């Protein structure tokens, strides 16, 4: 289930006692919203580095300050809740770089998000795209005419630059080790990273949000893991 953290919903207050938080940290919806944003900014130096580079490339945007994070917009706050036995998600990409996705564990001892990485020979995007093209060329169901149309199409090139890794065979990507996380653990996933929600057999609650540079017009819709 996905619970959007909107002002007109009382569902969060009704569920709050299910979250394994200390009694003096029974946060209101707004306090939880602010806490996740604070932890995301403080906890991932890559966010500050992305923003520093973005501001440098834009001739030091007037909104920039020493914190290096004020140019990021945080939104799409929601809580993903699972009960009972839930299977693992299909590996996917929600957001593309330079967007970020953050998750904060609200329940204790639950499995964290699974992160997938390419093997060493497919680390850079160019090698991944070449591998996808080679697979298409070797596929007997794809004619030479269709192959040429695909590789020369601008939309195809744009899509592959962001999502080609998802087209590689699974044996060419490796999954992170499954681990249990504690309440308050911050999960940070940069854009264009393959990941999946883990299988779980108990109550699991994670609050998610996304962040993107205000100076960029990148899509920030997402589904959660």
VMD Tcl script that draws the C-alpha trace (Angstrom):
set ca {
  {0.00 0.00 0.00}
  {1.14 3.56 -0.67}
  {0.12 6.38 1.66}
  {0.73 9.87 0.28}
  {1.61 12.36 3.02}
  {-0.96 15.02 2.25}
  {-2.47 17.48 4.69}
  {-6.01 16.19 4.13}
  {-5.26 12.62 5.22}
  {-5.59 11.31 8.78}
  {-4.43 7.81 7.81}
  {-0.87 8.51 8.91}
  {-1.99 9.37 12.45}
  {-4.01 6.14 12.62}
  {-1.01 4.08 11.48}
  {1.65 5.85 13.53}
  {1.51 3.42 16.45}
  {2.54 0.62 14.09}
  {5.87 2.32 13.38}
  {8.72 1.29 15.66}
  {9.72 4.76 16.82}
  {10.63 5.82 20.41}
  {7.67 7.24 22.33}
  {9.12 10.75 22.43}
  {9.61 10.57 18.66}
  {5.96 9.97 17.72}
  {6.33 12.47 14.90}
  {3.47 14.31 13.28}
  {3.17 14.03 9.52}
  {4.87 17.41 8.98}
  {7.65 16.62 11.46}
  {8.33 13.34 9.68}
  {8.32 15.14 6.33}
  {10.89 17.67 7.60}
  {13.02 15.01 9.32}
  {13.36 12.92 6.14}
  {14.39 16.00 4.14}
  {16.94 16.99 6.80}
  {18.42 13.48 6.93}
  {18.62 13.29 3.13}
  {20.49 16.59 2.86}
  {22.81 15.77 5.74}
  {23.33 12.09 4.95}
  {24.35 11.98 1.30}
  {27.34 14.10 0.21}
  {26.58 13.21 -3.41}
  {23.54 15.46 -3.25}
  {25.71 18.43 -2.30}
  {28.28 17.50 -4.96}
  {25.62 17.28 -7.68}
  {24.28 20.63 -6.64}
  {27.75 22.20 -6.47}
  {28.46 21.04 -10.03}
  {25.05 22.21 -11.21}
  {25.54 25.67 -9.74}
  {29.08 25.89 -11.11}
  {27.84 25.05 -14.59}
  {25.12 27.68 -14.29}
  {27.51 30.50 -13.30}
  {26.78 30.26 -9.58}
  {23.01 30.45 -9.36}
  {21.90 33.35 -7.15}
  {20.00 30.97 -4.84}
  {23.14 29.00 -3.95}
  {24.51 29.16 -0.41}
  {27.23 27.40 1.57}
  {24.99 24.44 2.38}
  {25.02 23.43 -1.27}
  {21.53 21.93 -1.09}
  {19.02 24.78 -1.34}
  {18.69 24.32 -5.11}
  {17.10 20.86 -4.70}
  {13.33 20.45 -4.55}
  {11.95 17.69 -2.28}
  {8.50 16.28 -2.97}
  {6.42 13.12 -3.54}
  {6.53 12.13 0.14}
  {4.76 8.84 0.71}
  {4.92 5.74 2.89}
  {5.05 2.26 1.37}
  {3.52 -0.30 3.73}
  {3.52 -4.07 3.26}
  {1.84 -6.76 5.36}
  {2.45 -10.49 5.28}
  {4.32 -12.19 2.47}
  {5.27 -9.89 -0.41}
  {7.46 -10.92 -3.35}
  {10.50 -9.02 -4.61}
  {9.92 -6.29 -7.18}
  {11.21 -6.58 -10.74}
  {14.49 -4.60 -11.01}
  {13.74 -1.15 -12.39}
  {14.79 2.51 -12.60}
  {12.45 5.12 -11.14}
  {14.35 8.35 -11.68}
  {17.13 9.43 -13.99}
  {20.22 11.42 -13.01}
  {20.55 14.07 -11.54}
  {17.43 13.20 -9.52}
  {17.68 11.39 -6.18}
  {15.34 9.07 -4.30}
  {15.42 8.71 -0.52}
  {13.81 6.25 1.87}
  {13.77 6.24 5.67}
  {12.90 3.04 7.55}
  {9.94 3.37 9.93}
  {9.98 -0.26 11.03}
  {12.85 -2.23 12.53}
  {14.81 -5.20 11.22}
  {13.26 -5.19 7.75}
  {15.06 -5.87 4.46}
  {16.46 -2.85 2.65}
  {16.15 -1.94 -1.01}
  {18.20 -4.15 -3.35}
  {20.70 -2.29 -5.54}
  {21.97 -3.71 -8.85}
  {25.31 -2.86 -10.47}
  {26.78 -3.77 -13.84}
  {29.77 -6.06 -13.97}
  {33.16 -4.41 -14.58}
  {33.10 -4.62 -18.39}
  {29.80 -2.68 -18.52}
  {30.52 0.15 -16.10}
  {30.26 3.04 -18.55}
  {27.13 3.92 -20.50}
  {28.77 3.67 -23.94}
  {29.74 0.03 -23.39}
  {26.23 -0.80 -22.18}
  {24.62 0.79 -25.26}
  {27.05 -1.08 -27.56}
  {26.10 -4.36 -25.85}
  {22.39 -3.66 -26.36}
  {22.98 -2.84 -30.04}
  {24.98 -6.06 -30.44}
  {22.10 -8.05 -28.93}
  {19.65 -6.46 -31.33}
  {21.91 -7.12 -34.31}
  {22.28 -10.79 -33.34}
  {18.53 -11.24 -32.87}
  {17.06 -13.08 -35.90}
  {13.68 -11.43 -35.30}
  {15.15 -7.96 -35.93}
  {15.78 -7.25 -39.61}
  {18.71 -5.11 -40.79}
  {16.24 -2.41 -41.81}
  {14.64 -2.37 -38.36}
  {18.04 -2.45 -36.67}
  {19.25 0.58 -38.62}
  {16.01 2.42 -37.89}
  {16.39 1.72 -34.17}
  {20.02 2.77 -33.76}
  {19.55 5.96 -35.81}
  {16.37 7.07 -34.03}
  {16.85 10.05 -31.70}
  {14.20 8.85 -29.24}
  {15.91 5.46 -29.07}
  {19.25 7.08 -28.29}
  {17.71 9.20 -25.54}
  {15.95 6.21 -23.98}
  {19.07 4.04 -24.11}
  {21.20 6.74 -22.49}
  {18.94 6.50 -19.42}
  {17.64 2.92 -19.39}
  {19.99 0.69 -21.45}
  {21.21 -1.12 -18.33}
  {17.75 -2.59 -17.86}
  {18.02 -4.30 -21.26}
  {21.18 -6.23 -20.42}
  {20.77 -9.91 -19.44}
  {20.52 -10.34 -15.68}
  {23.78 -12.29 -15.57}
  {25.57 -9.06 -16.53}
  {24.31 -7.19 -13.47}
  {24.91 -8.13 -9.87}
  {22.58 -7.64 -6.92}
  {23.60 -6.14 -3.60}
  {23.63 -8.44 -0.61}
  {20.29 -8.66 1.17}
  {20.52 -6.95 4.54}
  {18.27 -5.94 7.44}
  {17.99 -2.27 8.33}
  {17.08 -0.52 11.57}
  {14.46 2.14 12.22}
  {15.74 5.53 11.06}
  {18.14 4.09 8.44}
  {18.33 6.37 5.41}
  {18.37 4.73 1.98}
  {19.73 7.00 -0.76}
  {19.55 6.10 -4.45}
  {20.87 8.43 -7.17}
  {18.99 8.57 -10.45}
  {19.58 5.92 -13.14}
  {20.43 3.20 -10.58}
  {18.73 -0.20 -11.01}
  {17.01 -1.29 -7.80}
  {14.10 -3.34 -6.48}
  {11.96 -3.62 -3.39}
  {12.90 -6.78 -1.46}
  {10.69 -9.70 -0.66}
  {9.34 -9.48 2.88}
  {7.26 -11.62 5.23}
  {6.47 -9.10 7.99}
  {5.20 -5.55 8.46}
  {7.48 -3.13 6.61}
  {7.10 0.65 6.34}
  {9.44 3.01 4.49}
  {8.86 6.72 3.87}
  {10.08 7.80 0.44}
  {10.64 11.11 -1.28}
  {12.37 12.34 -4.41}
  {14.62 15.34 -4.96}
  {15.63 17.13 -8.14}
  {17.52 20.33 -9.00}
  {15.14 23.26 -9.31}
  {17.19 24.50 -12.26}
  {16.53 21.32 -14.25}
  {13.36 20.04 -15.86}
  {13.78 16.34 -15.13}
  {10.82 14.09 -14.49}
  {10.41 13.32 -10.81}
  {7.54 10.84 -10.83}
  {8.41 7.51 -9.30}
  {7.30 4.22 -7.86}
  {8.89 2.98 -4.68}
  {10.90 0.03 -3.48}
}
mol new
graphics top color blue
foreach p $ca { graphics top sphere $p radius 0.5 }
foreach p [lrange $ca 0 end-1] q [lrange $ca 1 end] { graphics top cylinder $p $q radius 0.2 }
display resetview
